Amino acid sequence: MDAVALPDGRKTSRLGFGCALLVDRYERRQSVRLVHAALDAGITHFDTAPVYGMGTADDALRHALAGRRGDVTITTKVGIARPKAQGLIGLARRIAKPMLASLPGLRARLAKSVQGQASARGQFSPSQARAALAESLERLGTDHVDLLLLHQVDPGAVSDELLRFLEERKAAGAIGAYGIGTTRQDGEAIARAWPQLVDVVQTGFSVPDPPPLRGTALTITHGALRGSGELRKSLQADSARRRQFEDATGLDLTADLTAALLCGAYTAHDGIVLVATRNPDHLAANVAAVSDARLREAGRKLAGLLPVGPPPA
């Protein structure tokens, strides 16, 4: 797999693992298996946040990376508080799991509802950011993270005091670099007012992918595969558009669309592309896809054929 350089010069894998689906306690064994599958596939970058896994993703990642912290790079975030009552959330998940497995729509709505109710957003005061970073480092079992992002930050939440905190933590070695994880629109506004904050930018992937923000050293994208099912249905219903796609790319729509979307994200820029899954086998397939020259070329062509708006940050 291709490597990418972080702002401090350290190299990591261009395909990163998004840890939003990792859950500790009742699902620790499955979460550890996912992280190990990512490592076995050659993925060495892991993206987490306090809100992920109903507040327990950091703990699951710590268990999975025991003895291997030096082999990987980690992104975490501040700005959205860790959910409260994590034990009750975990117990509810365990009790409701059989029902939710048969009703994926209900599972998604419940997860979104719980996260929205339990997590306070806009936590960007220096004291809030300091406390959030300290807790994340403790839960991750490390004294530093490679990247720290302001999670879903808007321009009005940035302050000189927040920037001083970030510089202080960077100078102390607690973070390797810092940046933002937000929408393209907010990222552009922040770039104009606070250019030092866009050294690292994480945002939703879109086809065709816009150029990086001016001054950005590292772009991280997520959501390249979100909505691939709906896209496949729309192409199947539009025979002319489907033929255009297949003639231009040489791909079988039913078999290769998801892989081509991933490759489209992977070839759009030199940054990190995040993937998330509950299926360990998918990770090896993702790495195989981005290593396939035919699929990577198809992904480039796909970007010009199928304009898709960016997913939420």
C-alpha positions in Angstrom: 0.0 0.0 0.0 1.1 3.6 -0.6 2.5 5.6 2.3 1.8 9.2 3.1 3.8 11.6 5.2 2.3 13.4 8.2 3.3 17.1 8.8 6.1 15.9 11.2 7.6 13.7 8.5 6.4 10.4 10.0 5.0 7.9 7.4 1.8 6.0 7.7 -0.6 4.1 5.4 -2.7 6.1 2.9 -5.7 3.9 3.8 -6.7 4.5 7.4 -9.2 2.8 9.7 -12.1 4.8 11.0 -12.8 3.7 14.6 -16.4 4.9 14.9 -17.7 1.3 15.0 -15.3 0.1 17.7 -17.0 -0.6 21.0 -15.4 -1.8 24.2 -16.8 -4.0 27.0 -19.5 -6.1 25.4 -18.1 -5.9 21.9 -14.3 -5.7 22.8 -13.5 -9.1 21.2 -15.0 -8.1 17.9 -13.4 -4.7 18.0 -10.0 -6.1 18.7 -10.4 -8.5 15.8 -11.2 -5.6 13.4 -8.1 -3.6 14.4 -5.9 -6.7 14.1 -7.4 -7.4 10.6 -6.6 -3.8 9.6 -3.0 -4.2 10.8 -2.7 -7.5 9.0 -3.9 -5.8 5.8 -1.2 -3.2 6.1 -3.3 -0.3 7.6 -1.3 1.6 10.2 -3.4 4.8 10.6 -6.3 4.8 13.1 -8.9 7.6 13.4 -10.8 7.9 16.7 -12.7 10.5 18.7 -14.2 10.6 22.2 -17.8 10.3 20.8 -17.0 7.1 18.8 -18.3 3.7 19.9 -20.7 5.4 22.4 -17.6 6.8 24.1 -15.6 3.5 24.3 -13.7 3.3 21.0 -10.5 4.7 22.6 -10.6 1.9 25.2 -11.2 -0.8 22.5 -8.3 0.7 20.4 -6.0 0.6 23.4 -6.6 -3.1 24.0 -6.2 -3.9 20.3 -2.9 -2.0 20.0 -1.3 -3.3 23.2 2.4 -3.5 22.5 2.1 -2.0 19.0 1.7 1.7 19.6 5.0 2.5 18.0 3.9 0.7 14.8 0.9 3.0 14.1 -0.3 6.6 13.9 -3.4 7.9 15.7 -5.8 10.8 15.1 -8.1 11.9 17.8 -10.4 14.9 18.2 -11.8 17.4 20.6 -15.0 19.4 20.4 -17.7 16.8 20.9 -17.9 15.5 24.5 -17.7 11.8 25.3 -21.2 10.4 25.9 -22.4 10.0 29.5 -23.8 6.8 31.1 -21.6 4.6 28.8 -22.3 1.5 31.0 -26.1 1.9 30.5 -25.6 2.4 26.7 -23.5 -0.7 26.5 -26.0 -2.8 28.4 -28.8 -1.5 26.2 -26.8 -2.4 23.1 -26.3 -5.9 24.4 -30.0 -6.4 25.2 -31.2 -4.9 22.0 -28.6 -6.4 19.7 -30.7 -9.3 18.3 -33.5 -7.0 17.4 -31.3 -4.3 16.0 -29.4 -6.8 13.8 -32.6 -7.7 12.0 -33.7 -4.0 11.7 -30.6 -2.0 10.5 -32.7 1.1 9.9 -33.8 1.1 13.5 -30.2 0.5 14.7 -28.9 3.6 12.8 -31.7 5.8 14.1 -31.2 4.6 17.7 -27.4 5.2 17.5 -27.9 8.6 16.1 -30.5 9.5 18.7 -28.4 8.3 21.6 -25.3 10.0 20.3 -27.1 13.3 19.8 -28.7 13.2 23.3 -25.6 12.2 25.2 -22.8 14.2 23.5 -22.4 18.0 24.0 -21.0 19.7 20.9 -19.0 22.8 20.5 -16.7 22.1 23.4 -13.8 24.3 22.2 -12.7 26.3 25.2 -9.0 25.7 26.1 -10.1 24.0 29.4 -12.6 21.8 27.6 -10.0 20.8 24.9 -7.3 20.2 27.6 -9.6 17.9 29.6 -10.8 16.0 26.5 -7.3 15.4 25.2 -6.0 14.3 28.6 -8.8 11.8 28.9 -8.3 10.5 25.4 -4.6 10.0 26.0 -5.3 8.1 29.2 -7.9 5.9 27.5 -5.7 5.2 24.5 -2.8 4.3 26.8 -0.3 6.7 25.2 1.5 9.9 25.9 0.8 11.4 22.5 -1.3 11.3 19.4 0.0 12.0 15.9 -2.9 14.3 14.9 -5.4 16.3 16.9 -8.4 17.7 15.1 -11.1 20.2 16.1 -14.2 18.0 15.6 -17.1 19.7 13.6 -15.7 23.1 14.4 -17.2 26.3 13.0 -15.2 29.5 12.5 -16.9 31.2 15.5 -15.6 28.6 17.9 -11.9 29.3 17.2 -10.0 31.7 19.5 -6.5 32.9 20.1 -6.6 31.0 23.5 -7.5 27.7 21.7 -4.6 28.2 19.3 -2.2 28.8 22.2 -3.4 25.6 23.8 -2.8 23.6 20.6 0.7 25.1 20.2 1.5 24.4 23.8 0.5 20.7 23.5 2.4 20.4 20.3 5.6 21.9 21.8 5.2 19.5 24.8 5.0 16.5 22.4 1.5 15.5 23.3 0.4 16.0 19.7 2.4 15.8 16.5 0.2 18.2 14.5 -3.2 19.7 14.7 -6.0 20.7 12.3 -9.7 20.6 11.7 -12.4 18.0 10.9 -15.3 19.8 9.5 -17.4 20.7 6.4 -15.8 22.1 3.3 -17.6 25.4 3.7 -16.5 25.9 7.3 -13.0 24.7 6.4 -12.8 27.5 3.7 -13.9 30.1 6.2 -11.4 28.9 8.9 -8.6 28.9 6.3 -9.2 32.6 5.6 -9.3 33.6 9.2 -7.0 31.0 10.9 -4.7 29.7 8.2 -2.5 27.9 10.8 -5.4 25.6 11.6 -5.6 24.0 8.1 -2.3 22.3 8.1 -4.4 19.1 8.5 -8.0 19.0 7.2 -10.4 16.1 7.4 -13.6 16.3 5.5 -16.2 14.3 3.6 -15.2 12.9 0.2 -17.0 14.1 -2.8 -16.9 13.2 -6.5 -15.4 15.0 -8.2 -13.2 15.9 -5.3 -12.3 19.6 -4.9 -8.7 20.6 -4.6 -7.3 20.8 -1.0 -7.7 24.1 0.9 -4.8 26.5 0.3 -2.1 25.8 2.9 -3.2 22.3 3.7 -0.3 19.9 4.1 -2.4 16.8 4.7 -6.0 16.1 3.6 -8.0 13.2 5.2 -11.2 12.1 3.6 -14.0 9.9 4.9 -17.4 8.7 3.6 -16.2 7.6 0.1 -18.4 4.5 0.3 -21.4 6.1 2.0 -24.4 5.9 -0.2 -22.9 3.4 -2.7 -26.0 1.2 -2.4 -28.3 4.1 -3.4 -25.9 5.0 -6.2 -25.9 1.5 -7.5 -29.8 1.4 -7.5 -30.0 4.7 -9.4 -27.6 3.5 -12.1 -29.4 0.3 -12.4 -32.6 2.2 -13.0 -31.0 4.5 -15.6 -29.8 2.2 -18.4 -28.2 5.0 -20.5 -26.2 6.2 -17.5 -25.2 2.7 -16.6 -23.9 2.0 -20.1 -22.0 5.3 -20.0 -20.4 4.2 -16.7 -19.5 0.7 -17.9 -18.2 1.8 -21.3 -16.0 4.5 -19.8 -14.6 2.5 -16.9 -14.7 -1.1 -18.2 -16.3 -2.2 -14.9 -19.2 -4.4 -14.0 -21.6 -2.2 -12.2 -22.9 -4.8 -9.8 -19.5 -6.1 -8.8 -17.1 -3.2 -8.9 -18.9 0.0 -8.1 -17.9 0.1 -4.4 -14.3 -0.7 -5.1 -14.2 2.0 -7.8 -15.7 4.6 -5.4 -13.0 3.8 -2.9 -10.3 4.0 -5.6 -11.7 7.3 -6.7 -11.2 8.7 -3.3 -7.7 7.1 -3.0 -6.5 8.6 -6.3 -8.0 12.0 -5.8 -5.1 13.4 -3.7 -2.1 12.3 -1.7 -3.7 12.2 1.7 -5.3 9.6 3.9 -8.6 7.9 3.0 -10.6 6.4 5.9 -12.6 3.3 5.8 -14.8 1.8 8.5 -16.5 -1.6 8.6 -17.7 -4.3 11.0 -16.4 -7.0 8.7 -12.7 -7.9 9.0 -12.7 -9.5 5.5 -13.7 -6.1 4.0 -10.4 -4.6 5.1 -8.3 -7.0 3.1 -10.7 -6.4 0.1 -10.3 -2.6 0.5 -6.5 -2.9 0.4 -6.6 -5.2 -2.6 -8.9 -2.7 -4.4 -6.6 0.3 -4.0 -3.6 -1.9 -5.0 -5.3 -2.8 -8.3 -4.2 -0.5 -11.2 -7.3 -1.2 -13.2 -9.6 -0.2 -10.4 -7.6 2.9 -9.6 -7.8 4.1 -13.2 -11.6 3.4 -13.2 -11.9 5.4 -10.0 -10.3 8.4 -11.7 -12.8 8.1 -14.6 -15.7 7.6 -12.2 -14.9 11.0 -10.6 -15.9 12.7 -13.9 -19.0 10.7 -14.4 -20.8 10.7 -11.1 -21.0 14.0 -9.3 -21.9 13.2 -5.6 -22.1 15.8 -2.8 -19.9 15.4 0.2 -21.2 13.5 3.2 -21.5 15.2 6.6 -18.3 15.9 8.5 
